[in-house]
């Protein structure tokens, strides 16, 4: 797998949320910039 370079489109990814829904990145992002935080939970 290659690293993203400046100007590359972000690949489409689908994640399940804790409430049982799905989020698609970048399709469900509303702005030009976004940050995604992955929280593992408790140990």
Buried (B, 14 or more C-beta within 10 A) or exposed (E): EEEEEEEEEEEEEEEEEEEEEEEEBEEEBEEEEEEEEEEEEEE
